[in-house]
Structure formats: C-alpha cells, structure tokens
C-alpha cells in the first residue's frame, strides 16, 4: 500500500546554512543532525537536508510504501531509470529512487 508522500529531501551545498534556513522557515529544531543528514519533522512530514557536493540536483519527494521492491518494479516497467538502488539506511529503513521518463525524481521509503 502506498501511504503518500511523507518525506522530502533537499540537497544543499552547505549543510550548516541549510540547517539555519530550515530552522527559521519551519520554526522547529532538527530531530536528526548528522553531517550526512539533517532531519526536521512537522506532524508526520519529514523534511531532510543532505549534502550534494555541488552537484546540480533538485528536491525529491519520497512515497512511503509497504513493498519497496514491487513499487520500484512498477516504476521500472513504466520506463523509469534507477538513480539509487534499494539501500538500508539503518534500522531496517529501505530507500530507493528513480527518474521517470519525464525527468522527475521519485523516491521510495519502506519502514
């Protein structure tokens, strides 16, 4: 089952600057503050900042799903290209991302 978009990731060139901006914008402190990820929570919405090393990228919305493998397969069958293979990012949380034929980034999360 698809539970909708609950995570949005913004790549940033400077994590410290991004963190300061989103602290002010969201009016909350980060719940996760690591060099590789800074996470803010607003209700059941996660807003994350990740360093991008100066590569031009854009925001990725992540759909929370029950079966990441079958969801990724649906994207592939529709002509999407894998950007991030399924990866365990800790405590059994799986992520993956793909770019659809129109160039849109689609992220998937399975808890």
Phi, psi and omega in degrees: 000139177269127183259008178088180181279120179234353181225132176233128181248129176249120172285138181229147176284325182231107183299321181297314177295316179299317179298316179298316180298310184289332173302312180291314183297314184270345179059037175218159174273152178292143175273338176230131183219085181237159179301333183262351182195131172237122184242136176243149179234127175236105186062234177259016180261128173261133173239118184241148175244132177230141177293138182247002177062028178079003179283136178288113178220178178228178180297145175236127174269136182249123175276132177271124187230160177277330184227093185295325181297312181289326178294319178295322179297321177300316179296317181296318179295337178270006176097010178285157176248137179290130174260314178232116174301164177300129186220136175276119181258014176123139177056032177080002179282122181255140175229157173201160175212154181217160175246124181283177184298340179267002178090007179279136175277132178233121179257152178231142177227134171234124178266000000 
